[in-house]
Amino acid sequence: MRTRITELLGIRRPIVQGGMHYVGLAELASAVSNAGGLGILTALTQRTPELLAAEIDRCKAMTDQPFGVNLTFLPTFTAPPYAEYIQAIIEGGVKVVETAGRSPEAHLPALKAVGVKVIHKCTSVRHALKAERIGCDAVSVDGFECGGHPGEDDIPNMILLPAAAAALKIPFLASGGMADGRSLVAALALGADGMAMGTRFLATQEAPVHENVKQALIRATELDTRLVMRPLRNTERVLNNAAVTSLLEIERQRGDQLTINDILDQVAGIYPRVMRDGETEAGAWSCGMVAGLITDIPSVQGLLDRIMEQASQIIHERLAGFTRLETSAGQAAALA
Ligand SMILES: Cc1cc2nc3c(=O)[nH]c(=O)nc-3n(C[C@H](O)[C@H](O)[C@H](O)COP(=O)(O)O)c2cc1C
């Protein structure tokens, strides 16, 4: 399939794997790229720029297809050396960077100077327009459904995507709630040029996470996510568990007085324990509502093949069937 996103990124299928902390390692990123999409390594999962450089090398050994690196500018306890991570990305020859959190403006000149394509992840039309204005090549528009940080506006993709399509000139990815061929066709119908998925890729054979995490996604329904850290204006959609329930209780009790220190036990240092060690109840970890649509753990290649086949079937049979009916009804009316 060809869209403005496949052209921009040099990929065969308009499907991108969003950056995921402790998930976006070479195993998953290379599998997605080998299957025709764009896999993305998550920079800050690597504790130092040197370790990111090594992970980029590892990924290059596992795929000859393009892959990207996610650089997340989120409030962290100590600011990482972003410029050095960018240097590792550039020296590694990576051609696509997904930025998220705050504006990537300060880092764009370094990336653009060597022709790296920048996709900025946004949760609102105004932020997407700002990304376009400062020179990003594309945006990934994350609706309220998404796993991770949906922002503070709470606009679901059924509204956000057409609004973005009406406003933007640069290509964009629909992100949040995407799972299958229906999602891809819907994303294209709503004006996007492709889709990005996070949670769905977590439940694949190649995702380098503990089996407990994959099984938790299979068990989860669309009712099983919660929004945490809203009082800190750092809202995150996570899978519900006992730690999340107690986090929400602390938020309720502390009200306006809440600080990050009140909830450190539930949010700090959780990802390695969940993703690597399988302690799915250790604390809050990102998960989208789309968990309710996940019922299996396919290979990444199998997942992407299935998505493309289902999308093609929907476009050529189901939707084309409707327009044929419309045309024949119109012809019958004209003859009557
Ligand atoms: C476990 C997990 C970890 C994530 N970590 C990051 C991250 O470190 N940086 C980032 O920009 N987005 C992160 N995300 C968000 C994804 O890149 C993507 O935008 C989101 O998952 C899309 O919504 P979906 O889960 O409904 O597909 C994470 C998502 C999940 C599920």
Ligand as a Chemical Component Dictionary entry (heavy atoms), coordinates in Angstrom:
data_LIG
# 
_chem_comp.id                   LIG 
_chem_comp.type                 NON-POLYMER 
_chem_comp.pdbx_formal_charge   0 
_chem_comp.three_letter_code    LIG 
# 
loop_
_chem_comp_atom.comp_id 
_chem_comp_atom.atom_id 
_chem_comp_atom.alt_atom_id 
_chem_comp_atom.type_symbol 
_chem_comp_atom.charge 
_chem_comp_atom.model_Cartn_x 
_chem_comp_atom.model_Cartn_y 
_chem_comp_atom.model_Cartn_z 
_chem_comp_atom.pdbx_ordinal 
LIG C1  C1  C 0 3.786  -0.022 27.482 1  
LIG C2  C2  C 0 3.797  1.273  26.740 2  
LIG C3  C3  C 0 4.887  2.137  26.881 3  
LIG C4  C4  C 0 4.927  3.343  26.179 4  
LIG N1  N1  N 0 6.031  4.140  26.292 5  
LIG C5  C5  C 0 6.129  5.272  25.538 6  
LIG C6  C6  C 0 7.295  6.063  25.577 7  
LIG O1  O1  O 0 8.260  5.765  26.290 8  
LIG N2  N2  N 0 7.330  7.174  24.788 9  
LIG C7  C7  C 0 6.283  7.531  23.974 10 
LIG O2  O2  O 0 6.376  8.521  23.259 11 
LIG N3  N3  N 0 5.154  6.794  23.928 12 
LIG C8  C8  C 0 5.044  5.674  24.683 13 
LIG N4  N4  N 0 3.915  4.906  24.605 14 
LIG C9  C9  C 0 2.812  5.315  23.691 15 
LIG C10 C10 C 0 2.894  4.601  22.335 16 
LIG O3  O3  O 0 4.039  4.985  21.604 17 
LIG C11 C11 C 0 1.666  4.930  21.454 18 
LIG O4  O4  O 0 1.593  6.330  21.237 19 
LIG C12 C12 C 0 0.379  4.462  22.090 20 
LIG O5  O5  O 0 0.559  3.197  22.685 21 
LIG C13 C13 C 0 -0.721 4.365  21.055 22 
LIG O6  O6  O 0 -1.908 3.928  21.624 23 
LIG P1  P1  P 0 -2.371 2.369  21.641 24 
LIG O7  O7  O 0 -1.672 1.772  22.790 25 
LIG O8  O8  O 0 -3.848 2.455  21.818 26 
LIG O9  O9  O 0 -1.947 1.752  20.338 27 
LIG C14 C14 C 0 3.837  3.711  25.326 28 
LIG C15 C15 C 0 2.737  2.841  25.210 29 
LIG C16 C16 C 0 2.712  1.651  25.901 30 
LIG C17 C17 C 0 1.512  0.739  25.725 31 
# 
loop_
_chem_comp_bond.comp_id 
_chem_comp_bond.atom_id_1 
_chem_comp_bond.atom_id_2 
_chem_comp_bond.value_order 
_chem_comp_bond.pdbx_ordinal 
LIG C1  C2  SING 1  
LIG C2  C3  SING 2  
LIG C2  C16 DOUB 3  
LIG C3  C4  DOUB 4  
LIG C4  N1  SING 5  
LIG C4  C14 SING 6  
LIG N1  C5  DOUB 7  
LIG C5  C6  SING 8  
LIG C5  C8  SING 9  
LIG C6  O1  DOUB 10 
LIG C6  N2  SING 11 
LIG N2  C7  SING 12 
LIG C7  O2  DOUB 13 
LIG C7  N3  SING 14 
LIG N3  C8  DOUB 15 
LIG C8  N4  SING 16 
LIG N4  C9  SING 17 
LIG N4  C14 SING 18 
LIG C9  C10 SING 19 
LIG C10 O3  SING 20 
LIG C10 C11 SING 21 
LIG C11 O4  SING 22 
LIG C11 C12 SING 23 
LIG C12 O5  SING 24 
LIG C12 C13 SING 25 
LIG C13 O6  SING 26 
LIG O6  P1  SING 27 
LIG P1  O7  DOUB 28 
LIG P1  O8  SING 29 
LIG P1  O9  SING 30 
LIG C14 C15 DOUB 31 
LIG C15 C16 SING 32 
LIG C16 C17 SING 33 
# 
